[in-house]
Amino acid sequence: MPPPHVVVVGGGLAGLAASLALAEHGMRVSLLEKNPRLGGRATSYRLPSGESIDNCQHVTLRCCTNLEDFFRRAGVADKIHYYNELIFSDSKGRRGRIRPSKLPAPLHLAPSFAALPLLTVRDKFSIARAMFRILASGGSPTIRDGTTMLEWLREARQTPRAIDHFWRVVLVSALNEELDRTDARYGILVFWKAFLSNSAGFGMGVPAVPLADLYASCCEPIQKHGGEVRTRCLVSEICLSNGKADAVRLDGGGEVRGNYYVLAVPFDRLAKLVPDEIRRTEMFANLANFSVSPITGVHMWFDRPVMAEPFLTSIDHTIQWIFNRTNRYVQIVISASRELANRSQQEIVDICRYELNDLLPGAKEASLLRAVVIRENAATFSPAPGCDRWRPSQTTAVPNLFLAGDWTNTGWPATMESAVRSGYQAAEAILSREGSPATLVRTDIYPNGLARWFVRT
């Protein structure tokens, strides 16, 4: 008997994760992606010069256990370079570094945090007080429903400078949303998992190759098990028959049939693919409650080296992160970039060029050769207070139709980790339907050091 055939629509991280996991468990997978490259919103573009650039620099943390597992399955774990130091800068050109010490979690970052020159003693004391509140609750303090992260920080008596130059710096980048639009539970989750619970959790991984090159390696294991990966393959709709998914219809004609179907697409595209009887369900009505948040990436090439550090984050600029790609080529990331929506590309380049003079001493004498601005207006769903009640599970009312995407119910905000988890959860549901249950989702990084005591009590 031939293996079950699974049709996966969408070649982003969620679709790739589901496809790899199912292929490894002996299923034949047809992965259909509308774009010429895999990766979805976390991919690369090819310039007229032939050079590949990422739409936006994406990174991982050691606490992202499922993303790390995905890279292992794809055979590219060695292409992720990890760093155990975060470098901060301000408009005065001062640098500050947070790095681990030999102390156990949650004290491992305390010495470097205490020495950080970018915050006052009062700021640090207020931050430490809020951190202890998170720690004492084992990462789950009591929070009123509907509380934003900004409201929680004010209730925790954070100084204005601590909010703007510490909490906002970390969380806007991690969650792609402003503090007054973010559910407090998500912000607390970031600090618990990445900074407090485990001494290795905050280690930051940066891909050493273009993002599209990472995902291209996913094709071989899928094809090895009799599957296929089709790019430039746009699905126009999914067809139902007798209450089950029967086929996906391709734009321009043709169909692909399977035993199971996974729709691993952004939530705003989902409604365009499914028939009316599914669009009328409560699950789809809930999707109308989602909003999105933008990210802007700025790529800049100079006539000489301008940066020595691998990356840098700014605490008081429009620029949030700078990544050193080749010393002369830097990539800038601006998350939740609504304030740039009405700016022209040249205005955005001018802002970044001006701010780089504060952040990178080598940039003052350098000449900018060229720049590229890439806007992702709907980069992620917004982690608004209470949004979890709108996030659907990976199963649907149609028994052989499943969902995957960072916007589905994973327990994580809109991150690459959430996307991979959703793909694994969809694959688990299919394997269970086949009578071959398997556990694919990796457990969270476990608290170590003194942090274990707080979880136990």
Buried (B, 14 or more C-beta within 10 A) or exposed (E): EEBBBBBBBBBBBBBBBBBBBBBBBEBBBBBBBBBEBBBBBBBBBEEEEEBBBBBBBBBBBBBBBBBBBBBEBBBBEEBBEBBEBBBBBBEEEEBBBBBBEEBEBBBBBBBBBEEBEBBEEEBBEBBBEBBBBBBEBBBEBEBEEEBBBBBBBEBBEBBEBBBBBBBBBBBBBBBBBBBEBBBBBBBBBBBBBBBBBBBBBBBBBBBEBBBBBBBBBBBEBBBEBBBBBEBEBEBEBBBBEEEBBBBBBBEEEEEBEBBBBBBBBBBBBBEEBBEEEBBEBEBBEBBEEBEBBBBBBBBBBBEEBBBEBBBBBBBBBBBBBBBBBEEBBBBBBBBBBEEBEEBEBEEBBBBBBEBBBBBBEBBEEBEBEEBBBBBBEBBBBBBBBEBBEBBBBBBBEBEBBBBBBBBBBBEBBBBBBBBBBBBBBBBBBBBEBBEEEBEBBBEBBEBBBBBBEBBEE
